[in-house]
Every structure is written in C-alpha cells, then in structure tokens.
C-alpha cells in the first residue's frame, strides 16, 4: 500500500441503531484506538497488502471505522469506510440467519429432512432423507471436505453439482461428523428461494440488510462492481487478478459484499442490539455450539495461548477465548479476505475486509480482543517479524477451511507468489 492516509469523516449510522454510551453498562473504552491505528498503518506497509477496512464495536457502539491503502494497487483511490469488499465465507452466517428467521416464523423445520426443502441436494444412499436442514447449515452432511468445489470453479452448474453429490461415498452418517462445504451449503439459498418465492438476494435484502440499515450490502458480482467505490482483487504479491463469479454462484456460501460500515452494523445485530430484526431466539439458534471442531485449533495453533475449545453452529464458529465465549468466522476467495469476531455478552468485537491473498491481518482480531479482555499484548499480526511473517501467513491460508473454501485460483496465486 502506498500514499498518505487521508482523514476519514465520521460515519453516518442510522439513529435507530446507535446505542448511547449513557445507556451502556460501561461507557469506558478498553481498546487503545491510537495503538490499533498505528499498527494498522504498519500493516498497510506490508508488500502483500493493497487495501483494508476495519470496524470496531465496543459496548454496543460502533467506535472505529477506517480504511487503509488503495482500492487498486497504484490506482490512487484510497480505501474508505464506504469501499465495498467481498465477505467470502463470512456469507455463511447470513444464510444461516435467514433460515433461522424462517424457522422462527414456522416456515422451516431445522430438524426436518433437508430433502423436503432443497430438492436438488442429493446425498449418497439417499441420505438427504436422514440429513436435516440443521446438518446442512452446520457442515454435518457426511461429505468429504469442500466436495465438488473444483467443479464449481470449472464453471459447472451448481444445482447439477448438488444432485451429483449422490455419486460420492459418505465419510460418516449425516449428523455425526463435521466437514466444511460450499456446494452443499448453498442448498440454503435454494431453500430461501423456495420458501419466500423471491430471488435469494432480494429475500436477504428485504429481511436482513434493509431492516438492519445495511444500505451498501449485496449478494452478487453486479452488487460489487456497481458500487461507487469497490476494492479490486489482488494476489499475495499485490498484483491485480481477474474477478470471477465462481463463488457468487453459491451465494449462501460466499456471495455477500459490503463496506465496513455495513459489516459493523451486521455485527451489532448479531450481538443482539437489533432484536426487532434478529430476536434472541434466532441468535441463540445460530450461535449455539453444535459440533466440536478440534482441527480449528490446529489451524490457529499460533493463537493457542488464547484459544480453548472450538465449535461450529449454524454458519458461525464459536471459541473459548481465555475463558470467554466468542463468536466469529473468517473467509477468503481469490483476492479477498474477511473476518468477524465478537463477544456477545460484552457486545464488543472487530470486523475487517481486505483485497489481497494474505492472512497476516488475521491477527488483528486477537489484538483487539486482548485489549477488550485486558490481556497482555502479543504481536499477533507479526509486524515485528518482517517478511517471514508474511510468507507464513500466506502458507497458513492454504490450510484454513474458511480460506480454502474460496477460489482454487487463490491457492495457485499464493503458490506462484511464494516462488
């Protein structure tokens, strides 16, 4: 990233979504914003970075929104809180939230057979009649990891791919093991369309984004490229790469776009700050830890000083973080990365979006949560370790489910960038 960092104007947030400090149990800020900003400026100087936007919520209030770097390498347009990025697999939480709302309305049975709601989803040995909607949303269908993502990236029809899953072998009975999916998970978009009789994007806009106040959020490639300011995708060496629609074709798994303002509002809603949109029942349903994911601790091994048990619910991960329960997710497709992590009880957390194939910014969420919990500082973003840290962060990305769930071209780009 290059060029001076312009001063960003204060964000305009709908008054109905502002929680005043006087109403909070504690108006005191635990996050050192000067320190975080200084460290993010250092991160912006890394050769693997191009542009990034960060939002922080404390005590139920949006307290920090800022952009760093450029929307396009050497393009001269600065990233601002209005710049739109891709959410990648963080989109899964949107789909799960929508399905949970339909369940709350009595229109979907989360424990009912997935075959009832997603006709194109076929599993080996007719297992779609034993697997539930909840199994689909929690990656417990019994398929091998990322089944048919390669065919999705070849441009094959997603509904035909879901039907073709019947040709595979189950690695376990549905509901008994966890294995990350995209093609199968996108059965959620088909379910939403069948129940609402609307296009998936329209249903999400009408039931979630608009009521929350997310005026720049969308679920399509056109929604990204039609934005006034949008971040172009880049590889880990900061070279621009081609934008493709592979994971827009599975919108429930990876199709959401927004600026950091809207993502911060989304986090507020997930914290329970907008009960008129997302009730406590819906939030408890999607955030509940349903299946243990011990492999997640292996992928986040550098953070094990903080992380205890790791679980997955409906489109959301949850962790024991130094004795606190936190909720979050990460995502990545070719040229984009994203993260969200928050404490639902303290109503504090962080979101970030960036447009290059590096995982180094992932340490930001741990630095922010450490401040919230008054834990000793650790250089989780590895800013003091130089280029070796960047190389490690790129290598780690290839082994993380939320990242490898993105476009296979991203993996090839990362390998080329490492020589």
Beta strands, then each sheet from edge to edge (+ up, - down):
strand 1: 51-58
strand 2: 61-69
strand 3: 85-86
strand 4: 257-258
strand 5: 291-292
strand 6: 307-312
strand 7: 317-321
strand 8: 324-333
strand 9: 336-343
strand 10: 348-354
sheet 1: 2+ 1- 10+ 9- 8+ 7- 6+ 5-
sheet 2: 3+ 4-
end
